Amino acid sequence: MGCRSPFPNTPTLPNYVKSRHLAAKLVVSFEKNPMLKLYYNPISLNSRRVWVALLEKQVAFEPIALNLDGDQFAPDFLAINPFHRIQALVDGDLTLVESLAILHCIDAKYQT
Ligand SMILES: N[C@@H](CCC(=O)N[C@@H](CS)C(=O)NCC(=O)O)C(=O)O
């Protein structure tokens, strides 16, 4: 399965750019949703399943990368998730920090 473009009139991505990371960058460049921010780390499987769910649902989001060598203890991030774990999804007034809860919320909110 190739990476689908989330917007009409944009070409389907060819196979050589199937990378979820790159595809999500393309999503963001097409239309940034300032209300939806994903704090993530690229090698975190919990982050990645949320990332993939957003791609599958074709929801634009702003990715904010954190290093797990201390970024998770920064006061700005602790204000988002006092449990100092990534990932975290901030959707307007709603902040979710558990990946399974995030997946449930994404599935309920964004219909395919
Ligand atoms: N149950 C949580 C687990 C999240 C989790 O363990 N995140 C790890 C990376 S995969 C983390 O942020 N560790 C940093 C820390 O504990 O300070 C979820 O599914 O979201």
Ligand as a Chemical Component Dictionary entry (heavy atoms), coordinates in Angstrom:
data_LIG
# 
_chem_comp.id                   LIG 
_chem_comp.type                 NON-POLYMER 
_chem_comp.pdbx_formal_charge   0 
_chem_comp.three_letter_code    LIG 
# 
loop_
_chem_comp_atom.comp_id 
_chem_comp_atom.atom_id 
_chem_comp_atom.alt_atom_id 
_chem_comp_atom.type_symbol 
_chem_comp_atom.charge 
_chem_comp_atom.model_Cartn_x 
_chem_comp_atom.model_Cartn_y 
_chem_comp_atom.model_Cartn_z 
_chem_comp_atom.pdbx_ordinal 
LIG N1  N1  N 0 1.705  3.683 28.146 1  
LIG C1  C1  C 0 2.348  4.778 27.465 2  
LIG C2  C2  C 0 3.844  4.505 27.399 3  
LIG C3  C3  C 0 4.625  5.735 26.921 4  
LIG C4  C4  C 0 6.118  5.483 27.082 5  
LIG O1  O1  O 0 6.547  4.542 27.761 6  
LIG N2  N2  N 0 6.939  6.364 26.479 7  
LIG C5  C5  C 0 8.364  6.236 26.582 8  
LIG C6  C6  C 0 8.998  6.156 25.192 9  
LIG S1  S1  S 0 8.289  4.873 24.216 10 
LIG C7  C7  C 0 8.922  7.479 27.264 11 
LIG O2  O2  O 0 8.480  8.568 27.015 12 
LIG N3  N3  N 0 9.936  7.325 28.140 13 
LIG C8  C8  C 0 10.600 8.455 28.739 14 
LIG C9  C9  C 0 10.469 8.507 30.246 15 
LIG O3  O3  O 0 9.804  7.623 30.826 16 
LIG O4  O4  O 0 11.024 9.452 30.844 17 
LIG C10 C10 C 0 1.737  4.926 26.064 18 
LIG O5  O5  O 0 1.307  3.904 25.466 19 
LIG O6  O6  O 0 1.642  6.053 25.582 20 
# 
loop_
_chem_comp_bond.comp_id 
_chem_comp_bond.atom_id_1 
_chem_comp_bond.atom_id_2 
_chem_comp_bond.value_order 
_chem_comp_bond.pdbx_ordinal 
LIG N1  C1  SING 1  
LIG C1  C2  SING 2  
LIG C1  C10 SING 3  
LIG C2  C3  SING 4  
LIG C3  C4  SING 5  
LIG C4  O1  DOUB 6  
LIG C4  N2  SING 7  
LIG N2  C5  SING 8  
LIG C5  C6  SING 9  
LIG C5  C7  SING 10 
LIG C6  S1  SING 11 
LIG C7  O2  DOUB 12 
LIG C7  N3  SING 13 
LIG N3  C8  SING 14 
LIG C8  C9  SING 15 
LIG C9  O3  DOUB 16 
LIG C9  O4  SING 17 
LIG C10 O5  DOUB 18 
LIG C10 O6  SING 19 
# 
